[in-house]
Amino acid sequence: MIRKIIHIDEDKCNGCGLCASACHEGAIEMVNGKAKLVRENFCDGFGDCLPGCPTGAITFEEREAPAYDEAAVKASKEAHPHHEGGCPGSRMMQFTHSEETPALAAVGNPVSRLAQWPCQIKLVPTQAPFFDGAKLLIAADCTAYAYANLHEEFMRCKVTIIGCPKLDAVDYTEKLTEIIKTNDIKSVTIVRMEVPCCGGLQRAAQNALQASGKFIPWQVVTISRDGRILD
């Protein structure tokens, strides 16, 4: 049948995931860092996903598509009561660590200092409450494995986003620029490995700082492959 249904322009999509969270029917999911209409029969054509898209990647179109299947949507919600649409793994969360956290750390018990979810640059939204007034840590994936005390020395009291430009095969500049430009970021710390490919992460962060038009204190810390701070 011909009916109104959403269309997602993948070239405009920045992977923020807001549309997937806004879709109450579960028609949209994040696939390889991009929003995709994965269940056409779950799309009711009302466009709850449109207002939240920061890049204008979502529009309506009229085309051949299966009819909206309300019964299938209801059955899916009953089978997955905590899945309100989109990928559960990319749904935004903020963490408040308990009062025991400092005490546990003091006696040598490792504790997580991750303040929010998601943390991957490709998955994190460009605008989120946890960015308001945040000290931002932009870290290469490998640093958490190479440097044993990353949580206490670098992640504590910061919002952490991580990535690897070599594995993701993307330039993070555009997304980092949007994060820094549209949120009240107080400082930026870049933690990278000594390997050359990590230069892409550092360049993207520095270019984003410059493109944002803001004056924000920033620093770069380099970790050696055997787990030492080099500068």
WOJOUR-V320635 format. One record per helix or strand of 2 or more residues. SS is the DSSP state (H for helix, E for strand). FROM is the first residue (numbers start at 0). TO is the last residue. If there is no record, write none. Layout:
ss=<SS/SS>
from=<FROM/FROM>
to=<TO/TO>
This chain:
ss=<E/H/E/E/H/E/H/H/E/H/E/H/E/H/H/E/H/H/E/H/E>
from=<1/17/27/33/39/57/69/87/92/99/115/128/134/142/149/158/164/172/186/195/216>
to=<7/21/30/36/41/63/78/89/93/105/116/130/139/145/154/162/167/181/192/211/222>
